[in-house]
């Protein structure tokens, strides 16, 4: 192997000696291309010194960015913008700590981001992050998949963190990084003034916050983005959740005792907005079929209990 490598090197050296001009031209062209690519990348990311809204024209009472929603996406955005030197305002309609349905499972990429922010360390120190050795999904029809991430990857692929803790930790971290966190600021609307290049975000109490950039981070079905015309589709799903004590995996569907179908239906109807969503044909028809199927399985056939076991029962 060493002999072959030496032969290749000798041939390369001989070629360079015999074709010095060609090699020099190729090396110069490659260097010029690399420098041009680097310069183009720098130009693309550079802050413009001229234009309609150049640097230095931001009013003292305005922000570089106004972020509506202090959930994980909004607060993470605020943290990194603030760390980069931007003047940021984060508007949250509630007061922390506040709860939120869905999103209690934190995946591997999100774990890495939270570690970089220092939030994961806080969650672990306060016993608020619980890493899962195994986990998976169970569909409404009973089909399930359980993965063993720690066994296959050497570490847990995700952890469970209650949103009431996760959201507060990230938002407060963004505030410590320099973001102006405004709680109890319920946004009613936003307008853009092209002359000044500023967004004016108004609260239900009449307070106004101005900024050069507007970030709508108030949920997957953003009320503000919908109002501004950026989000045009209706919600396509609902969320229900339950916290299950470790080691008690063989439970009824969704971790509930008793009549699971009625419990799930009650939670959906309590938390889903708007209620008219269920009257839409593409939602009402499959939902009606699912309810009838569950009723037959639970009340007539009595087969649901076994189908929703996530893990096999341990032998005595």
C-alpha positions as CSV (number, residue, x, y, z in Angstrom):
1,X,0.0,0.0,0.0
2,X,2.8,2.4,0.9
3,X,4.6,1.6,-2.3
4,X,1.5,2.4,-4.4
5,X,1.0,5.7,-2.5
6,X,4.7,6.6,-3.2
7,X,4.2,5.9,-6.9
8,X,1.2,8.1,-7.1
9,X,3.0,10.9,-5.3
10,X,6.0,10.5,-7.7
11,X,3.7,10.7,-10.7
12,X,2.0,13.8,-9.3
13,X,5.3,15.5,-8.7
14,X,6.5,14.6,-12.2
15,X,3.3,16.0,-13.7
16,X,3.7,19.3,-11.8
17,X,7.3,19.7,-12.9
18,X,6.4,19.1,-16.6
19,X,3.2,21.3,-16.5
20,X,4.1,24.1,-14.2
21,X,2.2,26.7,-16.2
22,X,-1.0,24.7,-16.4
23,X,-0.8,23.8,-12.7
24,X,-0.2,27.5,-11.8
25,X,-3.2,28.6,-13.9
26,X,-5.5,25.9,-12.3
27,X,-4.3,26.8,-8.8
28,X,-4.9,30.5,-9.5
29,X,-8.4,29.9,-10.9
30,X,-9.3,27.7,-8.0
31,X,-8.1,30.4,-5.5
32,X,-10.0,33.1,-7.3
33,X,-13.2,31.1,-7.3
34,X,-12.9,30.4,-3.6
35,X,-12.3,34.1,-2.8
36,X,-15.2,35.1,-5.0
37,X,-17.5,32.6,-3.2
38,X,-16.3,33.9,0.2
39,X,-16.9,37.5,-0.9
40,X,-20.4,36.7,-2.2
41,X,-21.3,35.0,1.1
42,X,-20.1,37.9,3.1
43,X,-22.0,40.4,0.9
44,X,-25.2,38.3,1.3
45,X,-25.0,38.4,5.1
46,X,-23.7,42.0,5.4
47,X,-25.8,44.7,7.0
48,X,-26.6,47.2,4.2
49,X,-25.1,50.6,4.8
50,X,-27.6,52.2,2.4
51,X,-31.2,51.7,1.3
52,X,-34.6,52.7,2.6
53,X,-33.8,51.7,6.2
54,X,-30.0,51.9,6.7
55,X,-28.2,51.2,10.0
56,X,-28.6,54.1,12.4
57,X,-32.1,55.1,11.4
58,X,-33.9,53.0,14.1
59,X,-35.7,55.3,16.5
60,X,-34.7,55.1,20.1
61,X,-38.1,53.8,21.2
62,X,-38.2,51.1,18.6
63,X,-36.7,47.6,18.5
64,X,-34.8,45.7,15.8
65,X,-37.3,42.9,16.2
66,X,-40.7,42.5,17.9
67,X,-41.6,38.9,18.6
68,X,-45.2,38.0,19.3
69,X,-45.4,34.9,21.5
70,X,-42.9,33.9,24.2
71,X,-43.2,30.2,23.7
72,X,-40.1,28.1,22.9
73,X,-39.8,29.3,19.2
74,X,-40.3,33.0,20.1
75,X,-38.1,32.9,23.2
76,X,-35.3,31.0,21.4
77,X,-35.4,33.5,18.6
78,X,-35.2,36.3,21.1
79,X,-32.3,34.8,22.9
80,X,-30.1,34.4,19.8
81,X,-31.0,37.8,18.4
82,X,-30.2,39.4,21.7
83,X,-27.0,37.5,22.1
84,X,-26.0,38.8,18.6
85,X,-26.5,42.4,19.7
86,X,-30.1,43.1,18.5
87,X,-32.6,45.1,20.4
88,X,-35.5,42.7,20.9
89,X,-39.0,42.8,22.4
90,X,-41.0,39.6,23.2
91,X,-44.7,40.0,23.7
92,X,-46.5,37.4,25.8
93,X,-50.3,37.6,26.6
94,X,-50.0,35.5,29.8
95,X,-47.8,35.8,32.9
96,X,-45.2,33.1,33.5
97,X,-45.4,30.4,34.7
98,X,-48.3,29.5,32.3
99,X,-49.2,26.1,30.8
100,X,-49.6,25.0,27.2
101,X,-51.0,21.8,25.6
102,X,-48.7,19.8,23.4
103,X,-44.9,19.9,23.0
104,X,-43.9,18.3,26.3
105,X,-41.5,16.0,24.5
106,X,-38.2,17.6,23.6
107,X,-36.3,16.0,20.7
108,X,-32.5,15.7,20.2
109,X,-31.9,18.8,18.1
110,X,-34.0,20.9,20.6
111,X,-32.0,19.4,23.5
112,X,-28.8,20.6,21.9
113,X,-30.2,24.1,21.4
114,X,-31.3,24.2,25.1
115,X,-27.9,23.0,26.2
116,X,-26.2,25.8,24.2
117,X,-28.6,28.3,25.9
118,X,-27.9,26.9,29.3
119,X,-31.6,26.1,29.8
120,X,-31.3,22.3,29.8
121,X,-28.8,22.5,32.7
122,X,-31.4,24.5,34.7
123,X,-34.2,22.0,33.9
124,X,-32.0,19.1,35.0
125,X,-30.9,20.9,38.2
126,X,-34.5,21.5,39.1
127,X,-35.6,17.9,38.2
128,X,-37.9,19.2,35.5
129,X,-36.3,17.3,32.5
130,X,-36.9,13.5,32.4
131,X,-35.0,11.6,29.7
132,X,-36.7,8.7,28.1
133,X,-34.8,5.4,27.6
134,X,-37.6,4.2,25.3
135,X,-40.7,5.8,23.7
136,X,-43.0,5.7,20.8
137,X,-46.5,6.2,19.4
138,X,-49.9,4.6,19.7
139,X,-52.4,5.4,17.0
140,X,-56.2,5.6,17.7
141,X,-56.7,2.2,16.0
142,X,-54.1,0.6,18.4
143,X,-51.1,0.4,16.0
144,X,-48.0,1.2,18.0
145,X,-44.2,1.6,17.6
146,X,-41.9,1.6,20.6
147,X,-38.3,2.7,20.0
148,X,-35.3,2.0,22.3
149,X,-33.1,5.0,21.7
150,X,-30.8,4.6,24.6
151,X,-30.0,1.0,23.6
152,X,-29.4,1.8,19.9
153,X,-28.0,5.3,20.2
154,X,-26.2,5.2,23.5
155,X,-28.2,8.1,24.9
156,X,-31.8,9.1,25.2
157,X,-33.2,10.7,22.0
158,X,-35.7,12.9,23.8
159,X,-36.8,14.1,27.2
160,X,-40.1,15.1,28.7
161,X,-40.5,18.5,30.2
162,X,-43.8,20.1,31.2
163,X,-44.5,23.2,29.2
164,X,-45.3,25.2,32.3
165,X,-41.6,24.7,33.2
166,X,-40.0,24.7,29.8
167,X,-41.6,27.9,28.5
168,X,-40.8,29.8,31.6
169,X,-37.1,28.7,31.7
170,X,-36.5,29.6,28.0
171,X,-38.4,33.0,28.2
172,X,-36.5,34.1,31.4
173,X,-33.2,33.0,29.8
174,X,-34.0,35.2,26.8
175,X,-34.7,38.1,29.1
176,X,-31.3,37.5,30.9
177,X,-29.7,37.6,27.4
178,X,-31.1,41.1,26.9
179,X,-34.5,40.7,25.4
180,X,-37.3,42.9,26.7
181,X,-39.9,40.4,27.9
182,X,-43.4,42.0,28.1
183,X,-45.9,39.8,29.9
184,X,-49.6,40.4,30.0
185,X,-49.3,41.9,26.5
186,X,-52.2,40.5,24.4
187,X,-51.7,41.5,20.8
188,X,-54.8,42.8,19.0
189,X,-53.1,43.7,15.7
190,X,-50.1,45.0,13.8
191,X,-49.6,47.4,10.9
192,X,-46.5,48.3,8.8
193,X,-45.5,51.9,8.0
194,X,-43.5,51.8,4.7
195,X,-42.3,55.3,5.1
196,X,-40.5,54.6,8.4
197,X,-40.0,50.9,7.8
198,X,-41.5,50.1,11.2
199,X,-44.2,47.6,12.5
200,X,-46.5,48.9,15.1
201,X,-47.9,46.1,17.3
202,X,-50.9,47.1,19.4
203,X,-52.2,45.4,22.6
204,X,-55.8,45.0,23.7
205,X,-55.2,47.8,26.2
206,X,-53.9,50.2,23.6
207,X,-50.1,49.9,24.2
208,X,-48.0,50.1,21.1
209,X,-44.6,48.5,20.5
210,X,-42.6,49.4,17.3
211,X,-40.0,47.4,15.6
212,X,-38.1,47.0,12.3
213,X,-38.9,43.2,12.0
214,X,-42.0,41.4,13.1
215,X,-41.9,37.7,14.1
216,X,-45.2,35.9,14.5
217,X,-44.5,33.1,17.0
218,X,-47.9,32.8,18.6
219,X,-48.5,29.2,17.8
220,X,-48.9,26.9,14.8
221,X,-52.3,28.5,14.0
222,X,-51.0,32.0,14.6
223,X,-53.8,34.5,15.2
224,X,-51.7,37.4,14.2
225,X,-50.3,35.8,11.1
226,X,-53.9,34.7,10.1
227,X,-55.1,38.3,10.7
228,X,-52.3,39.6,8.5
229,X,-53.0,37.1,5.7
230,X,-49.8,35.1,6.0
231,X,-51.5,32.0,7.5
232,X,-54.5,31.0,5.4
233,X,-55.2,27.3,6.4
234,X,-57.5,26.2,9.2
235,X,-56.1,23.9,12.0
236,X,-55.7,20.3,10.9
237,X,-55.4,18.6,14.2
238,X,-56.3,18.6,17.9
239,X,-54.2,17.8,21.0
240,X,-54.9,15.9,24.1
241,X,-52.3,14.9,26.8
242,X,-51.9,13.2,30.1
243,X,-48.9,12.7,32.4
244,X,-48.3,9.1,33.3
245,X,-46.2,8.0,36.3
246,X,-43.1,6.2,35.3
247,X,-43.3,2.4,35.4
248,X,-47.1,2.4,34.8
249,X,-47.1,2.0,31.0
250,X,-49.9,-0.6,30.8
251,X,-52.7,2.0,31.1
252,X,-55.8,2.8,29.2
253,X,-55.4,5.0,26.1
254,X,-54.0,8.4,26.8
255,X,-53.1,7.4,30.3
256,X,-56.6,7.7,31.6
257,X,-58.7,5.4,33.8
258,X,-62.3,4.7,33.2
259,X,-64.2,5.7,30.0
260,X,-61.3,6.8,27.8
261,X,-63.4,7.8,24.8
262,X,-65.6,10.2,26.8
263,X,-62.6,11.6,28.7
264,X,-60.7,12.3,25.5
265,X,-63.8,13.8,23.8
266,X,-64.4,16.1,26.8
267,X,-60.8,17.3,26.8
268,X,-60.9,18.0,23.1
269,X,-64.1,20.0,23.3
270,X,-62.9,21.9,26.3
271,X,-59.6,23.1,24.7
272,X,-60.2,23.2,20.9
273,X,-60.7,26.5,19.3
274,X,-62.7,27.2,17.3
275,X,-65.6,24.8,18.1
276,X,-66.9,25.1,14.6
277,X,-63.8,23.2,13.4
278,X,-65.7,19.9,14.0
279,X,-68.6,20.9,11.8
280,X,-66.4,20.9,8.7
281,X,-67.0,17.8,6.5
282,X,-63.4,16.7,6.2
283,X,-63.2,16.7,10.0
284,X,-66.7,15.7,11.0
285,X,-67.0,12.5,8.8
286,X,-63.7,10.8,9.9
287,X,-64.2,11.9,13.5
288,X,-67.8,10.5,13.5
289,X,-66.5,7.2,12.2
290,X,-63.8,7.1,14.9
291,X,-66.3,7.8,17.6
292,X,-68.6,5.0,16.5
293,X,-65.7,2.6,16.1
294,X,-64.4,3.4,19.6
295,X,-68.0,3.0,21.0
296,X,-68.3,-0.4,19.5
297,X,-64.8,-1.5,20.7
298,X,-65.3,-0.2,24.2
299,X,-69.0,-0.8,24.9
300,X,-69.9,-3.7,22.7
301,X,-66.8,-5.8,22.0
302,X,-64.7,-4.7,25.0
303,X,-61.5,-5.0,23.0
304,X,-60.0,-1.6,23.4
305,X,-58.3,-2.2,26.7
306,X,-55.8,-4.7,25.4
307,X,-55.1,-2.9,22.2
308,X,-53.9,0.2,23.9
309,X,-51.2,-1.4,26.0
310,X,-48.0,0.3,25.0
311,X,-45.6,-2.4,26.4
312,X,-46.1,-6.1,27.1
313,X,-47.0,-7.0,30.7
314,X,-44.1,-8.4,32.7
315,X,-44.4,-12.0,33.6
316,X,-44.9,-12.7,37.3
